[in-house]
């Protein structure tokens, strides 16, 4: 289940207040600024900082490159 584009336009990271990048195939949202990955379960983004997965700077770079290559919005 995909997230609506209108929803993606208003979602921000609860920690950094920065925009998120949606990886639909892997069902997560990435905040490059805070280096957090938020799960999306059954079409519902779980935007709880304490449940987010922290990613390394190298992983953020890899994911940003992947997002750019895929043409994902927000990159």
PDB file of N, H, CA, C and O in Angstrom:
ATOM      1  N   UNK A   1       0.858  -1.179   0.000  1.00  0.00           N
ATOM      2  CA  UNK A   1       0.000   0.000   0.000  1.00  0.00           C
ATOM      3  C   UNK A   1       0.901   1.238   0.000  1.00  0.00           C
ATOM      4  O   UNK A   1       1.838   1.334   0.793  1.00  0.00           O
ATOM      5  N   UNK A   2       0.614   2.158  -0.877  1.00  0.00           N
ATOM      6  H   UNK A   2      -0.146   2.079  -1.521  1.00  0.00           H
ATOM      7  CA  UNK A   2       1.436   3.350  -1.044  1.00  0.00           C
ATOM      8  C   UNK A   2       0.847   4.535  -0.271  1.00  0.00           C
ATOM      9  O   UNK A   2      -0.355   4.592  -0.009  1.00  0.00           O
ATOM     10  N   UNK A   3       1.706   5.457   0.077  1.00  0.00           N
ATOM     11  H   UNK A   3       2.682   5.410  -0.136  1.00  0.00           H
ATOM     12  CA  UNK A   3       1.247   6.675   0.747  1.00  0.00           C
ATOM     13  C   UNK A   3       0.827   7.703  -0.292  1.00  0.00           C
ATOM     14  O   UNK A   3       1.450   7.818  -1.348  1.00  0.00           O
ATOM     15  N   UNK A   4      -0.213   8.435   0.004  1.00  0.00           N
ATOM     16  H   UNK A   4      -0.719   8.341   0.861  1.00  0.00           H
ATOM     17  CA  UNK A   4      -0.734   9.458  -0.907  1.00  0.00           C
ATOM     18  C   UNK A   4       0.281  10.592  -1.065  1.00  0.00           C
ATOM     19  O   UNK A   4       0.885  11.021  -0.082  1.00  0.00           O
ATOM     20  N   UNK A   5       0.470  11.075  -2.285  1.00  0.00           N
ATOM     21  H   UNK A   5      -0.021  10.726  -3.083  1.00  0.00           H
ATOM     22  CA  UNK A   5       1.399  12.192  -2.512  1.00  0.00           C
ATOM     23  C   UNK A   5       1.078  13.418  -1.652  1.00  0.00           C
ATOM     24  O   UNK A   5       1.991  14.098  -1.186  1.00  0.00           O
ATOM     25  N   UNK A   6      -0.198  13.703  -1.441  1.00  0.00           N
ATOM     26  H   UNK A   6      -0.941  13.150  -1.820  1.00  0.00           H
ATOM     27  CA  UNK A   6      -0.579  14.854  -0.612  1.00  0.00           C
ATOM     28  C   UNK A   6      -0.099  14.678   0.819  1.00  0.00           C
ATOM     29  O   UNK A   6       0.303  15.644   1.468  1.00  0.00           O
ATOM     30  N   UNK A   7      -0.141  13.441   1.312  1.00  0.00           N
ATOM     31  H   UNK A   7      -0.467  12.656   0.785  1.00  0.00           H
ATOM     32  CA  UNK A   7       0.355  13.162   2.669  1.00  0.00           C
ATOM     33  C   UNK A   7       1.869  13.344   2.727  1.00  0.00           C
ATOM     34  O   UNK A   7       2.393  13.921   3.680  1.00  0.00           O
ATOM     35  N   UNK A   8       2.561  12.857   1.717  1.00  0.00           N
ATOM     36  H   UNK A   8       2.135  12.389   0.943  1.00  0.00           H
ATOM     37  CA  UNK A   8       4.021  12.982   1.683  1.00  0.00           C
ATOM     38  C   UNK A   8       4.465  14.445   1.636  1.00  0.00           C
ATOM     39  O   UNK A   8       5.544  14.787   2.121  1.00  0.00           O
ATOM     40  N   UNK A   9       3.633  15.299   1.054  1.00  0.00           N
ATOM     41  H   UNK A   9       2.757  15.021   0.661  1.00  0.00           H
ATOM     42  CA  UNK A   9       3.964  16.718   0.972  1.00  0.00           C
ATOM     43  C   UNK A   9       3.980  17.398   2.341  1.00  0.00           C
ATOM     44  O   UNK A   9       4.650  18.415   2.520  1.00  0.00           O
ATOM     45  N   UNK A  10       3.251  16.846   3.302  1.00  0.00           N
ATOM     46  H   UNK A  10       2.706  16.020   3.157  1.00  0.00           H
ATOM     47  CA  UNK A  10       3.152  17.501   4.616  1.00  0.00           C
ATOM     48  C   UNK A  10       3.885  16.757   5.726  1.00  0.00           C
ATOM     49  O   UNK A  10       4.094  17.317   6.802  1.00  0.00           O
ATOM     50  N   UNK A  11       4.280  15.509   5.491  1.00  0.00           N
ATOM     51  H   UNK A  11       4.110  15.054   4.617  1.00  0.00           H
ATOM     52  CA  UNK A  11       4.981  14.754   6.527  1.00  0.00           C
ATOM     53  C   UNK A  11       6.398  15.292   6.716  1.00  0.00           C
ATOM     54  O   UNK A  11       7.096  15.600   5.749  1.00  0.00           O
ATOM     55  N   UNK A  12       6.802  15.397   7.964  1.00  0.00           N
ATOM     56  H   UNK A  12       6.235  15.147   8.749  1.00  0.00           H
ATOM     57  CA  UNK A  12       8.171  15.783   8.297  1.00  0.00           C
ATOM     58  C   UNK A  12       8.658  14.888   9.430  1.00  0.00           C
ATOM     59  O   UNK A  12       7.863  14.265  10.133  1.00  0.00           O
ATOM     60  N   UNK A  13       9.950  14.836   9.593  1.00  0.00           N
ATOM     61  H   UNK A  13      10.596  15.342   9.021  1.00  0.00           H
ATOM     62  CA  UNK A  13      10.558  14.087  10.689  1.00  0.00           C
ATOM     63  C   UNK A  13      10.190  14.761  12.007  1.00  0.00           C
ATOM     64  O   UNK A  13      10.372  15.970  12.144  1.00  0.00           O
ATOM     65  N   UNK A  14       9.679  14.012  12.976  1.00  0.00           N
ATOM     66  H   UNK A  14       9.531  13.029  12.865  1.00  0.00           H
ATOM     67  CA  UNK A  14       9.325  14.622  14.254  1.00  0.00           C
ATOM     68  C   UNK A  14      10.538  15.134  15.043  1.00  0.00           C
ATOM     69  O   UNK A  14      10.391  15.979  15.925  1.00  0.00           O
ATOM     70  N   UNK A  15      11.711  14.631  14.731  1.00  0.00           N
ATOM     71  H   UNK A  15      11.830  13.944  14.014  1.00  0.00           H
ATOM     72  CA  UNK A  15      12.920  15.069  15.441  1.00  0.00           C
ATOM     73  C   UNK A  15      13.505  16.334  14.813  1.00  0.00           C
ATOM     74  O   UNK A  15      13.743  17.320  15.510  1.00  0.00           O
ATOM     75  N   UNK A  16      13.737  16.305  13.493  1.00  0.00           N
ATOM     76  H   UNK A  16      13.544  15.504  12.927  1.00  0.00           H
ATOM     77  CA  UNK A  16      14.422  17.421  12.823  1.00  0.00           C
ATOM     78  C   UNK A  16      13.462  18.417  12.175  1.00  0.00           C
ATOM     79  O   UNK A  16      13.849  19.540  11.850  1.00  0.00           O
ATOM     80  N   UNK A  17      12.222  18.003  11.990  1.00  0.00           N
ATOM     81  H   UNK A  17      11.907  17.091  12.254  1.00  0.00           H
ATOM     82  CA  UNK A  17      11.205  18.811  11.286  1.00  0.00           C
ATOM     83  C   UNK A  17      11.550  19.014   9.810  1.00  0.00           C
ATOM     84  O   UNK A  17      11.074  19.959   9.181  1.00  0.00           O
ATOM     85  N   UNK A  18      12.378  18.125   9.264  1.00  0.00           N
ATOM     86  H   UNK A  18      12.764  17.358   9.775  1.00  0.00           H
ATOM     87  CA  UNK A  18      12.792  18.180   7.861  1.00  0.00           C
ATOM     88  C   UNK A  18      11.953  17.199   7.035  1.00  0.00           C
ATOM     89  O   UNK A  18      11.385  16.257   7.588  1.00  0.00           O
ATOM     90  N   UNK A  19      11.872  17.413   5.714  1.00  0.00           N
ATOM     91  H   UNK A  19      12.334  18.179   5.265  1.00  0.00           H
ATOM     92  CA  UNK A  19      11.105  16.517   4.839  1.00  0.00           C
ATOM     93  C   UNK A  19      11.659  15.092   4.863  1.00  0.00           C
ATOM     94  O   UNK A  19      12.825  14.854   5.182  1.00  0.00           O
ATOM     95  N   UNK A  20      10.779  14.159   4.515  1.00  0.00           N
ATOM     96  H   UNK A  20       9.833  14.352   4.256  1.00  0.00           H
ATOM     97  CA  UNK A  20      11.115  12.739   4.483  1.00  0.00           C
ATOM     98  C   UNK A  20      11.114  12.235   3.047  1.00  0.00           C
ATOM     99  O   UNK A  20      10.417  12.775   2.189  1.00  0.00           O
ATOM    100  N   UNK A  21      11.899  11.199   2.796  1.00  0.00           N
ATOM    101  H   UNK A  21      12.465  10.760   3.494  1.00  0.00           H
ATOM    102  CA  UNK A  21      11.933  10.540   1.489  1.00  0.00           C
ATOM    103  C   UNK A  21      11.286   9.175   1.668  1.00  0.00           C
ATOM    104  O   UNK A  21      11.650   8.415   2.565  1.00  0.00           O
ATOM    105  N   UNK A  22      10.314   8.871   0.798  1.00  0.00           N
ATOM    106  H   UNK A  22      10.018   9.489   0.069  1.00  0.00           H
ATOM    107  CA  UNK A  22       9.543   7.639   0.917  1.00  0.00           C
ATOM    108  C   UNK A  22      10.086   6.560  -0.009  1.00  0.00           C
ATOM    109  O   UNK A  22      10.131   6.733  -1.227  1.00  0.00           O
ATOM    110  N   UNK A  23      10.493   5.453   0.581  1.00  0.00           N
ATOM    111  H   UNK A  23      10.456   5.312   1.570  1.00  0.00           H
ATOM    112  CA  UNK A  23      10.934   4.274  -0.156  1.00  0.00           C
ATOM    113  C   UNK A  23       9.793   3.261  -0.099  1.00  0.00           C
ATOM    114  O   UNK A  23       9.728   2.435   0.811  1.00  0.00           O
ATOM    115  N   UNK A  24       8.901   3.333  -1.075  1.00  0.00           N
ATOM    116  H   UNK A  24       8.953   4.003  -1.815  1.00  0.00           H
ATOM    117  CA  UNK A  24       7.687   2.508  -1.067  1.00  0.00           C
ATOM    118  C   UNK A  24       8.000   1.016  -1.126  1.00  0.00           C
ATOM    119  O   UNK A  24       7.375   0.226  -0.418  1.00  0.00           O
ATOM    120  N   UNK A  25       8.954   0.624  -1.958  1.00  0.00           N
ATOM    121  H   UNK A  25       9.461   1.266  -2.533  1.00  0.00           H
ATOM    122  CA  UNK A  25       9.263  -0.803  -2.120  1.00  0.00           C
ATOM    123  C   UNK A  25       9.747  -1.432  -0.813  1.00  0.00           C
ATOM    124  O   UNK A  25       9.471  -2.601  -0.541  1.00  0.00           O
ATOM    125  N   UNK A  26      10.468  -0.653  -0.008  1.00  0.00           N
ATOM    126  H   UNK A  26      10.692   0.296  -0.229  1.00  0.00           H
ATOM    127  CA  UNK A  26      10.982  -1.164   1.263  1.00  0.00           C
ATOM    128  C   UNK A  26      10.109  -0.747   2.444  1.00  0.00           C
ATOM    129  O   UNK A  26      10.364  -1.164   3.574  1.00  0.00           O
ATOM    130  N   UNK A  27       9.092   0.063   2.200  1.00  0.00           N
ATOM    131  H   UNK A  27       8.886   0.401   1.282  1.00  0.00           H
ATOM    132  CA  UNK A  27       8.126   0.514   3.220  1.00  0.00           C
ATOM    133  C   UNK A  27       8.789   1.256   4.382  1.00  0.00           C
ATOM    134  O   UNK A  27       8.640   0.885   5.547  1.00  0.00           O
ATOM    135  N   UNK A  28       9.527   2.320   4.029  1.00  0.00           N
ATOM    136  H   UNK A  28       9.648   2.621   3.083  1.00  0.00           H
ATOM    137  CA  UNK A  28      10.053   3.185   5.088  1.00  0.00           C
ATOM    138  C   UNK A  28      10.216   4.611   4.577  1.00  0.00           C
ATOM    139  O   UNK A  28      10.269   4.871   3.375  1.00  0.00           O
ATOM    140  N   UNK A  29      10.291   5.513   5.533  1.00  0.00           N
ATOM    141  H   UNK A  29      10.247   5.303   6.509  1.00  0.00           H
ATOM    142  CA  UNK A  29      10.570   6.926   5.268  1.00  0.00           C
ATOM    143  C   UNK A  29      11.937   7.234   5.842  1.00  0.00           C
ATOM    144  O   UNK A  29      12.272   6.784   6.938  1.00  0.00           O
ATOM    145  N   UNK A  30      12.724   7.995   5.110  1.00  0.00           N
ATOM    146  H   UNK A  30      12.451   8.361   4.220  1.00  0.00           H
ATOM    147  CA  UNK A  30      14.072   8.356   5.548  1.00  0.00           C
ATOM    148  C   UNK A  30      14.150   9.850   5.798  1.00  0.00           C
ATOM    149  O   UNK A  30      13.680  10.655   4.993  1.00  0.00           O
ATOM    150  N   UNK A  31      14.752  10.213   6.928  1.00  0.00           N
ATOM    151  H   UNK A  31      15.134   9.559   7.581  1.00  0.00           H
ATOM    152  CA  UNK A  31      15.093  11.606   7.188  1.00  0.00           C
ATOM    153  C   UNK A  31      16.615  11.716   7.132  1.00  0.00           C
ATOM    154  O   UNK A  31      17.294  11.297   8.069  1.00  0.00           O
ATOM    155  N   UNK A  32      17.161  12.272   6.050  1.00  0.00           N
ATOM    156  H   UNK A  32      16.610  12.612   5.288  1.00  0.00           H
ATOM    157  CA  UNK A  32      18.606  12.410   5.956  1.00  0.00           C
ATOM    158  C   UNK A  32      19.184  13.316   7.049  1.00  0.00           C
ATOM    159  O   UNK A  32      20.302  13.089   7.512  1.00  0.00           O
ATOM    160  N   UNK A  33      18.437  14.330   7.458  1.00  0.00           N
ATOM    161  H   UNK A  33      17.529  14.514   7.081  1.00  0.00           H
ATOM    162  CA  UNK A  33      18.938  15.287   8.451  1.00  0.00           C
ATOM    163  C   UNK A  33      19.175  14.637   9.816  1.00  0.00           C
ATOM    164  O   UNK A  33      20.188  14.901  10.464  1.00  0.00           O
ATOM    165  N   UNK A  34      18.247  13.795  10.248  1.00  0.00           N
ATOM    166  H   UNK A  34      17.424  13.581   9.722  1.00  0.00           H
ATOM    167  CA  UNK A  34      18.396  13.160  11.564  1.00  0.00           C
ATOM    168  C   UNK A  34      18.951  11.743  11.460  1.00  0.00           C
ATOM    169  O   UNK A  34      19.216  11.103  12.478  1.00  0.00           O
ATOM    170  N   UNK A  35      19.130  11.246  10.219  1.00  0.00           N
ATOM    171  H   UNK A  35      18.914  11.766   9.392  1.00  0.00           H
ATOM    172  CA  UNK A  35      19.633   9.893   9.969  1.00  0.00           C
ATOM    173  C   UNK A  35      18.737   8.840  10.618  1.00  0.00           C
ATOM    174  O   UNK A  35      19.215   7.899  11.252  1.00  0.00           O
ATOM    175  N   UNK A  36      17.412   9.024  10.444  1.00  0.00           N
ATOM    176  H   UNK A  36      17.024   9.789   9.929  1.00  0.00           H
ATOM    177  CA  UNK A  36      16.450   8.071  10.994  1.00  0.00           C
ATOM    178  C   UNK A  36      15.596   7.480   9.882  1.00  0.00           C
ATOM    179  O   UNK A  36      15.220   8.167   8.932  1.00  0.00           O
ATOM    180  N   UNK A  37      15.294   6.171  10.022  1.00  0.00           N
ATOM    181  H   UNK A  37      15.600   5.613  10.794  1.00  0.00           H
ATOM    182  CA  UNK A  37      14.378   5.463   9.133  1.00  0.00           C
ATOM    183  C   UNK A  37      13.121   5.146   9.932  1.00  0.00           C
ATOM    184  O   UNK A  37      13.187   4.562  11.014  1.00  0.00           O
ATOM    185  N   UNK A  38      11.976   5.540   9.380  1.00  0.00           N
ATOM    186  H   UNK A  38      11.923   6.015   8.501  1.00  0.00           H
ATOM    187  CA  UNK A  38      10.682   5.285  10.010  1.00  0.00           C
ATOM    188  C   UNK A  38       9.943   4.220   9.193  1.00  0.00           C
ATOM    189  O   UNK A  38       9.840   4.330   7.972  1.00  0.00           O
ATOM    190  N   UNK A  39       9.438   3.205   9.864  1.00  0.00           N
ATOM    191  H   UNK A  39       9.521   3.115  10.857  1.00  0.00           H
ATOM    192  CA  UNK A  39       8.686   2.144   9.191  1.00  0.00           C
ATOM    193  C   UNK A  39       7.327   2.661   8.713  1.00  0.00           C
ATOM    194  O   UNK A  39       6.747   3.584   9.284  1.00  0.00           O
ATOM    195  N   UNK A  40       6.853   2.034   7.655  1.00  0.00           N
ATOM    196  H   UNK A  40       7.325   1.284   7.191  1.00  0.00           H
ATOM    197  CA  UNK A  40       5.489   2.255   7.183  1.00  0.00           C
ATOM    198  C   UNK A  40       4.831   0.875   7.200  1.00  0.00           C
ATOM    199  O   UNK A  40       5.235  -0.024   6.462  1.00  0.00           O
ATOM    200  N   UNK A  41       3.816   0.716   8.049  1.00  0.00           N
ATOM    201  H   UNK A  41       3.487   1.446   8.648  1.00  0.00           H
ATOM    202  CA  UNK A  41       3.142  -0.573   8.184  1.00  0.00           C
ATOM    203  C   UNK A  41       1.698  -0.462   7.711  1.00  0.00           C
ATOM    204  O   UNK A  41       0.920   0.335   8.235  1.00  0.00           O
ATOM    205  N   UNK A  42       1.349  -1.273   6.712  1.00  0.00           N
ATOM    206  H   UNK A  42       1.980  -1.921   6.286  1.00  0.00           H
ATOM    207  CA  UNK A  42      -0.002  -1.290   6.144  1.00  0.00           C
ATOM    208  C   UNK A  42      -0.463   0.109   5.742  1.00  0.00           C
ATOM    209  O   UNK A  42      -1.620   0.478   5.939  1.00  0.00           O
ATOM    210  N   UNK A  43       0.472   0.885   5.170  1.00  0.00           N
ATOM    211  H   UNK A  43       1.413   0.585   5.009  1.00  0.00           H
ATOM    212  CA  UNK A  43       0.141   2.217   4.686  1.00  0.00           C
ATOM    213  C   UNK A  43       0.121   3.300   5.743  1.00  0.00           C
ATOM    214  O   UNK A  43      -0.297   4.425   5.470  1.00  0.00           O
ATOM    215  N   UNK A  44       0.573   2.971   6.964  1.00  0.00           N
ATOM    216  H   UNK A  44       0.912   2.057   7.186  1.00  0.00           H
ATOM    217  CA  UNK A  44       0.563   3.939   8.061  1.00  0.00           C
ATOM    218  C   UNK A  44       2.009   4.240   8.469  1.00  0.00           C
ATOM    219  O   UNK A  44       2.721   3.338   8.911  1.00  0.00           O
ATOM    220  N   UNK A  45       2.451   5.496   8.325  1.00  0.00           N
ATOM    221  H   UNK A  45       1.872   6.228   7.966  1.00  0.00           H
ATOM    222  CA  UNK A  45       3.808   5.842   8.754  1.00  0.00           C
ATOM    223  C   UNK A  45       3.895   5.872  10.282  1.00  0.00           C
ATOM    224  O   UNK A  45       3.072   6.499  10.949  1.00  0.00           O
ATOM    225  N   UNK A  46       4.896   5.192  10.819  1.00  0.00           N
ATOM    226  H   UNK A  46       5.564   4.683  10.277  1.00  0.00           H
ATOM    227  CA  UNK A  46       5.108   5.153  12.269  1.00  0.00           C
ATOM    228  C   UNK A  46       6.189   6.178  12.615  1.00  0.00           C
ATOM    229  O   UNK A  46       7.377   5.859  12.646  1.00  0.00           O
ATOM    230  N   UNK A  47       5.762   7.392  12.869  1.00  0.00           N
ATOM    231  H   UNK A  47       4.797   7.651  12.843  1.00  0.00           H
ATOM    232  CA  UNK A  47       6.691   8.507  13.070  1.00  0.00           C
ATOM    233  C   UNK A  47       6.978   8.734  14.548  1.00  0.00           C
ATOM    234  O   UNK A  47       6.735   9.815  15.083  1.00  0.00           O
ATOM    235  N   UNK A  48       7.490   7.714  15.186  1.00  0.00           N
ATOM    236  H   UNK A  48       7.687   6.836  14.751  1.00  0.00           H
ATOM    237  CA  UNK A  48       7.899   7.810  16.583  1.00  0.00           C
ATOM    238  C   UNK A  48       9.421   7.731  16.635  1.00  0.00           C
ATOM    239  O   UNK A  48      10.007   6.731  16.221  1.00  0.00           O
ATOM    240  N   UNK A  49      10.050   8.766  17.136  1.00  0.00           N
ATOM    241  H   UNK A  49       9.574   9.579  17.472  1.00  0.00           H
ATOM    242  CA  UNK A  49      11.514   8.823  17.161  1.00  0.00           C
ATOM    243  C   UNK A  49      12.081   7.620  17.904  1.00  0.00           C
ATOM    244  O   UNK A  49      13.076   7.035  17.475  1.00  0.00           O
ATOM    245  N   UNK A  50      11.453   7.249  19.014  1.00  0.00           N
ATOM    246  H   UNK A  50      10.645   7.723  19.362  1.00  0.00           H
ATOM    247  CA  UNK A  50      11.977   6.141  19.821  1.00  0.00           C
ATOM    248  C   UNK A  50      11.841   4.783  19.121  1.00  0.00           C
ATOM    249  O   UNK A  50      12.482   3.818  19.537  1.00  0.00           O
ATOM    250  N   UNK A  51      11.032   4.691  18.082  1.00  0.00           N
ATOM    251  H   UNK A  51      10.511   5.475  17.743  1.00  0.00           H
ATOM    252  CA  UNK A  51      10.901   3.439  17.329  1.00  0.00           C
ATOM    253  C   UNK A  51      11.618   3.483  15.980  1.00  0.00           C
ATOM    254  O   UNK A  51      11.644   2.485  15.261  1.00  0.00           O
ATOM    255  N   UNK A  52      12.187   4.608  15.641  1.00  0.00           N
ATOM    256  H   UNK A  52      12.165   5.419  16.225  1.00  0.00           H
ATOM    257  CA  UNK A  52      12.906   4.750  14.375  1.00  0.00           C
ATOM    258  C   UNK A  52      14.258   4.054  14.471  1.00  0.00           C
ATOM    259  O   UNK A  52      14.815   3.884  15.555  1.00  0.00           O
ATOM    260  N   UNK A  53      14.771   3.656  13.312  1.00  0.00           N
ATOM    261  H   UNK A  53      14.319   3.794  12.431  1.00  0.00           H
ATOM    262  CA  UNK A  53      16.093   3.031  13.240  1.00  0.00           C
ATOM    263  C   UNK A  53      17.109   4.085  12.827  1.00  0.00           C
ATOM    264  O   UNK A  53      16.936   4.764  11.814  1.00  0.00           O
ATOM    265  N   UNK A  54      18.162   4.216  13.611  1.00  0.00           N
ATOM    266  H   UNK A  54      18.302   3.664  14.433  1.00  0.00           H
ATOM    267  CA  UNK A  54      19.235   5.146  13.253  1.00  0.00           C
ATOM    268  C   UNK A  54      20.116   4.494  12.198  1.00  0.00           C
ATOM    269  O   UNK A  54      20.442   3.311  12.291  1.00  0.00           O
ATOM    270  N   UNK A  55      20.499   5.279  11.192  1.00  0.00           N
ATOM    271  H   UNK A  55      20.234   6.240  11.116  1.00  0.00           H
ATOM    272  CA  UNK A  55      21.355   4.758  10.127  1.00  0.00           C
ATOM    273  C   UNK A  55      22.662   5.549  10.092  1.00  0.00           C
ATOM    274  O   UNK A  55      22.713   6.716  10.480  1.00  0.00           O
ATOM    275  N   UNK A  56      23.695   4.895   9.627  1.00  0.00           N
ATOM    276  H   UNK A  56      23.654   3.946   9.312  1.00  0.00           H
ATOM    277  CA  UNK A  56      25.012   5.519   9.557  1.00  0.00           C
ATOM    278  C   UNK A  56      25.040   6.575   8.453  1.00  0.00           C
ATOM    279  O   UNK A  56      24.212   6.549   7.543  1.00  0.00           O
ATOM    280  N   UNK A  57      25.992   7.498   8.536  1.00  0.00           N
ATOM    281  H   UNK A  57      26.665   7.519   9.276  1.00  0.00           H
ATOM    282  CA  UNK A  57      26.131   8.481   7.457  1.00  0.00           C
ATOM    283  C   UNK A  57      26.360   7.820   6.090  1.00  0.00           C
ATOM    284  O   UNK A  57      25.869   8.308   5.072  1.00  0.00           O
ATOM    285  N   UNK A  58      27.102   6.716   6.073  1.00  0.00           N
ATOM    286  H   UNK A  58      27.501   6.319   6.900  1.00  0.00           H
ATOM    287  CA  UNK A  58      27.351   6.002   4.817  1.00  0.00           C
ATOM    288  C   UNK A  58      26.056   5.417   4.248  1.00  0.00           C
ATOM    289  O   UNK A  58      25.831   5.445   3.038  1.00  0.00           O
ATOM    290  N   UNK A  59      25.210   4.887   5.133  1.00  0.00           N
ATOM    291  H   UNK A  59      25.393   4.864   6.116  1.00  0.00           H
ATOM    292  CA  UNK A  59      23.927   4.333   4.696  1.00  0.00           C
ATOM    293  C   UNK A  59      23.012   5.437   4.176  1.00  0.00           C
ATOM    294  O   UNK A  59      22.295   5.235   3.195  1.00  0.00           O
ATOM    295  N   UNK A  60      23.030   6.597   4.820  1.00  0.00           N
ATOM    296  H   UNK A  60      23.612   6.761   5.616  1.00  0.00           H
ATOM    297  CA  UNK A  60      22.237   7.731   4.335  1.00  0.00           C
ATOM    298  C   UNK A  60      22.693   8.111   2.932  1.00  0.00           C
ATOM    299  O   UNK A  60      21.865   8.333   2.049  1.00  0.00           O
ATOM    300  N   UNK A  61      23.995   8.185   2.724  1.00  0.00           N
ATOM    301  H   UNK A  61      24.667   8.005   3.442  1.00  0.00           H
ATOM    302  CA  UNK A  61      24.529   8.516   1.392  1.00  0.00           C
ATOM    303  C   UNK A  61      24.087   7.487   0.356  1.00  0.00           C
ATOM    304  O   UNK A  61      23.692   7.848  -0.753  1.00  0.00           O
ATOM    305  N   UNK A  62      24.153   6.212   0.715  1.00  0.00           N
ATOM    306  H   UNK A  62      24.473   5.918   1.615  1.00  0.00           H
ATOM    307  CA  UNK A  62      23.743   5.145  -0.198  1.00  0.00           C
ATOM    308  C   UNK A  62      22.253   5.267  -0.536  1.00  0.00           C
ATOM    309  O   UNK A  62      21.860   5.146  -1.697  1.00  0.00           O
ATOM    310  N   UNK A  63      21.435   5.506   0.486  1.00  0.00           N
ATOM    311  H   UNK A  63      21.754   5.604   1.428  1.00  0.00           H
ATOM    312  CA  UNK A  63      19.991   5.625   0.273  1.00  0.00           C
ATOM    313  C   UNK A  63      19.647   6.872  -0.551  1.00  0.00           C
ATOM    314  O   UNK A  63      18.750   6.834  -1.393  1.00  0.00           O
ATOM    315  N   UNK A  64      20.358   7.971  -0.308  1.00  0.00           N
ATOM    316  H   UNK A  64      21.086   8.002   0.376  1.00  0.00           H
ATOM    317  CA  UNK A  64      20.114   9.179  -1.105  1.00  0.00           C
ATOM    318  C   UNK A  64      20.461   8.951  -2.570  1.00  0.00           C
ATOM    319  O   UNK A  64      19.752   9.424  -3.458  1.00  0.00           O
ATOM    320  N   UNK A  65      21.546   8.230  -2.825  1.00  0.00           N
ATOM    321  H   UNK A  65      22.121   7.846  -2.103  1.00  0.00           H
ATOM    322  CA  UNK A  65      21.915   7.906  -4.205  1.00  0.00           C
ATOM    323  C   UNK A  65      20.846   7.017  -4.823  1.00  0.00           C
ATOM    324  O   UNK A  65      20.444   7.226  -5.968  1.00  0.00           O
ATOM    325  N   UNK A  66      20.383   6.024  -4.067  1.00  0.00           N
ATOM    326  H   UNK A  66      20.709   5.854  -3.137  1.00  0.00           H
ATOM    327  CA  UNK A  66      19.338   5.132  -4.562  1.00  0.00           C
ATOM    328  C   UNK A  66      18.066   5.926  -4.869  1.00  0.00           C
ATOM    329  O   UNK A  66      17.439   5.720  -5.908  1.00  0.00           O
ATOM    330  N   UNK A  67      17.692   6.824  -3.973  1.00  0.00           N
ATOM    331  H   UNK A  67      18.201   6.992  -3.129  1.00  0.00           H
ATOM    332  CA  UNK A  67      16.483   7.644  -4.179  1.00  0.00           C
ATOM    333  C   UNK A  67      16.621   8.505  -5.427  1.00  0.00           C
ATOM    334  O   UNK A  67      15.677   8.646  -6.205  1.00  0.00           O
ATOM    335  N   UNK A  68      17.805   9.079  -5.610  1.00  0.00           N
ATOM    336  H   UNK A  68      18.571   8.964  -4.978  1.00  0.00           H
ATOM    337  CA  UNK A  68      18.045   9.915  -6.793  1.00  0.00           C
ATOM    338  C   UNK A  68      17.957   9.074  -8.063  1.00  0.00           C
ATOM    339  O   UNK A  68      17.345   9.490  -9.047  1.00  0.00           O
ATOM    340  N   UNK A  69      18.571   7.890  -8.039  1.00  0.00           N
ATOM    341  H   UNK A  69      19.068   7.552  -7.240  1.00  0.00           H
ATOM    342  CA  UNK A  69      18.538   7.001  -9.196  1.00  0.00           C
ATOM    343  C   UNK A  69      17.106   6.564  -9.531  1.00  0.00           C
ATOM    344  O   UNK A  69      16.761   6.387 -10.699  1.00  0.00           O
ATOM    345  N   UNK A  70      16.279   6.393  -8.496  1.00  0.00           N
ATOM    346  H   UNK A  70      16.558   6.537  -7.547  1.00  0.00           H
ATOM    347  CA  UNK A  70      14.888   5.976  -8.690  1.00  0.00           C
ATOM    348  C   UNK A  70      13.968   7.158  -9.015  1.00  0.00           C
ATOM    349  O   UNK A  70      12.811   6.965  -9.388  1.00  0.00           O
ATOM    350  N   UNK A  71      14.483   8.369  -8.874  1.00  0.00           N
ATOM    351  H   UNK A  71      15.423   8.526  -8.571  1.00  0.00           H
ATOM    352  CA  UNK A  71      13.677   9.550  -9.146  1.00  0.00           C
ATOM    353  C   UNK A  71      12.630   9.818  -8.069  1.00  0.00           C
ATOM    354  O   UNK A  71      11.558  10.355  -8.351  1.00  0.00           O
ATOM    355  N   UNK A  72      12.947   9.442  -6.844  1.00  0.00           N
ATOM    356  H   UNK A  72      13.817   9.006  -6.614  1.00  0.00           H
ATOM    357  CA  UNK A  72      11.992   9.646  -5.761  1.00  0.00           C
ATOM    358  C   UNK A  72      11.875  11.127  -5.413  1.00  0.00           C
ATOM    359  O   UNK A  72      12.870  11.851  -5.449  1.00  0.00           O
ATOM    360  N   UNK A  73      10.664  11.582  -5.075  1.00  0.00           N
ATOM    361  H   UNK A  73       9.856  10.994  -5.046  1.00  0.00           H
ATOM    362  CA  UNK A  73      10.477  12.985  -4.670  1.00  0.00           C
ATOM    363  C   UNK A  73      11.216  13.283  -3.371  1.00  0.00           C
ATOM    364  O   UNK A  73      11.361  12.411  -2.514  1.00  0.00           O
ATOM    365  N   UNK A  74      11.670  14.493  -3.237  1.00  0.00           N
ATOM    366  H   UNK A  74      11.551  15.202  -3.933  1.00  0.00           H
ATOM    367  CA  UNK A  74      12.318  14.923  -2.006  1.00  0.00           C
ATOM    368  C   UNK A  74      13.819  14.827  -2.010  1.00  0.00           C
ATOM    369  O   UNK A  74      14.465  15.152  -1.014  1.00  0.00           O
ATOM    370  N   UNK A  75      14.400  14.376  -3.139  1.00  0.00           N
ATOM    371  H   UNK A  75      13.875  14.112  -3.948  1.00  0.00           H
ATOM    372  CA  UNK A  75      15.863  14.221  -3.196  1.00  0.00           C
ATOM    373  C   UNK A  75      16.456  15.415  -3.904  1.00  0.00           C
ATOM    374  O   UNK A  75      17.674  15.495  -4.065  1.00  0.00           O
TER     375      UNK A  75
END
